[in-house]
Amino acid sequence: MKTTFKEEDNKYVMIFEGRLDTPSAVQVGREIRQLYDCEGHDIILDCNALEYITSSGMRLFLELLKVAKSKGSKVTITGLNNDIYNVFEEVGFINLFDIQ
């Protein structure tokens, strides 16, 4: 699992590549925390290269959403493949996040 952080157009962008499974969730959890200081910045989670996500990874997204909302920031998820989109739909994440 690889993540890349960048700031683009006054937005924080994190790119996910590979499989966000339970073992990699610990590392990704540390890396995603840099997005917690998002006041004044919306967040984009770029999942174009994300192959798979477990509940541990989904929990990281949900925790980030809670922090971002409390700071007035919006979280957008882009590039979900069909399988991940279907999982997000089943658990109701498509109603919580802005998914493009």
N, C-alpha and C positions, 0 to 999 in steps of 0.2 A: 504494500500500500504506500503510495506516494501522495503527498499533499504539497501544493505550492500556493503561497500567499502573495498577493500583490494588491496595490491600490490603483484604481483606475476610475477616472471621472468622478472623483470624490466618493467612490464606493470601495468597500473592502471585498475582494474576490478570493475565494479559496477553491482551488482546483483539486479534484479527487481523481486519482488514477489507480485502478486495480480493484482489489476486493476489500471492502470494509467489513471484516469479520470480527469475531470476539477477540482473538489475539491482537489484531492491529488496532482495535478500538482504544486501547490504553495509550498508545503512541499518538494516535489521531486526536484523542481527547486533550493531550497536552498541547498539540499544535493548534487546535481550534480555539483554545482559550485566548489567543491573541485577538480574536474577533470580539471578545467580550467588552473590550474598550472601544465600543462602536458609536458612542454618542456623536451625532452629527453625520454619521455615515450609514448608508444602507449596505446590506450584505448580499452578495451573490455566491451561492454554492454551485459551482460548475461541476456537474456530474456527467458530462459527455463521455469521459473515459472511466466512469465508475461501472464495474462489471457486476457487483454483488454487494448487498448490504444486509447485515443481520440486525436483530433488535437492539444490540449494543450500539451499533452505528446510528440507528434511528433515534435512540435515546440521546446521543450527542447532538443531533440536529434539533431535537425538541428542547433540550436544555439551552442551546444557543438561541432559539426562538424566544424563549421566556426572558432571557437576559436582554436581547435586542429590543423586544417590545417594551420592556420596562424603561429603556433608554430612548424610546421614540424612534427606533430604527425598524426598517422593514427587511425581511429575509426572503429572497427569491431563490428558487432552485431551478436550474436550467439543465437540459440535456439528459433527462432520465430515460433509460432504455425501457422498453415495454414491460419487461418482467418487474423491474423496480417500481415503475409507475403503477402497475397492478397491485403490488404490495402496499404502496402508499395509499392507493384508493381503498383497499380493504380495511386498513386501520384508520382511515379518516384523515390522513395527513394532507390530502389534497384540499381539504377544507381549512386547514390551518396555515399552510404556506402558500405563497404566490408561486405557482409552478408554471414555467414556460417551456 
